[in-house]
Amino acid sequence: MPRTPWRRRTTDSPRPAGRRWAGRLRRGGTIARQALLVRVGNRSADAGRAATATRAEVIYTGTELVPLSGRGRTLTSGSHGPVAMAQPATLEADSTSLLPGEHTMRRRISFGLVNACTLASLGLGLLAIFLAMQGETRYAAACLVACVAFDGLDGALARRLDVSSPFGAQMDSLADMCSFGLAAPVVVYASLVHSVPTVAAGVASVLVAGCAAIRLARFNVSPKDGKFFSGVPTTMAAAVLALTVLIGLPLPGGVVLGGVALLAFAMVSSFPYAKLARIVKLPPWLWLLPIVGALVDARLTFVMVVAAYLISGPVMWMKARRA
């Protein structure tokens, strides 16, 4: 009597191999726990005999099969969809170095020192927020001035010690957003809330924060010019706001509110503003004017210097267009 078809076993049945694989998977302690060994068989239509099974190694990630990296990778179609055929390979982590170049002890210490200055600027920005929440706006403004100093120090040290890196640039941008894009508006709000309507102070602070975020994002993706900034940099804007609060300008709240809005729009403008290196190279007689003015009336001199810097952008823009 012939055997019933459902009791017959063929040589390509995956069940014995499946049992052995399951036992190895329970005992294994490596990445093989996440690997699935798929036995793919192609049956010939003419002879009806099983072809040689081929081993493929794939990883499940949800509902998608992702092939492992390996040599001799090809793509075939099996019972589980497209399967990558690969030789058994060892998975190695792709390590990315934060410090490009040679990793000597001196360069590592220098790299840590530069990033410590960036973190100091970040911490001082948070301290300025805490002090502004307690009503200590003068001390909060002093912390912002220290943030500006550390922000300039980390860039100077990175160039001086030759440890500039993309990681450091991203760290500096994030710290600037915290210190100059968030802490500075909070300090401005705390200083204006008692002299102008609360809604007006809030709108001005949000405007400064939004323009600072746009300015930093644009700076990260725009080509760099060694002579001019496109718009007032966030560091300069934060320094102006902090010094305004620190020296206590005797101006009406509405005038200060208008100045804050003007400074925010200047950050996202396309006017060229000279960098500090070009300002330092100005003729010596030009430096005598603010020095003498500071001895006579420091507050008025500060307002005039800031106004001259803000006006210099549109003036140079118009001069370039005429040329």
BELMOCOR-V95289 format. One record per helix or strand of 2 or more residues. SS is the DSSP state (H for helix, E for strand). FROM is the first residue (numbers start at 1). LEN is the number of residues. If there is no record, write none. Layout:
ss:SS from:FROM len:LEN
ss:SS from:FROM len:LEN
//
This chain:
ss:H from:5 len:3
ss:H from:15 len:13
ss:H from:31 len:4
ss:E from:35 len:6
ss:E from:54 len:8
ss:E from:64 len:4
ss:E from:74 len:5
ss:E from:81 len:5
ss:H from:105 len:29
ss:H from:137 len:24
ss:H from:166 len:27
ss:H from:198 len:24
ss:E from:228 len:3
ss:H from:234 len:14
ss:H from:253 len:15
ss:E from:272 len:3
ss:H from:276 len:5
ss:H from:284 len:13
ss:H from:298 len:25
//
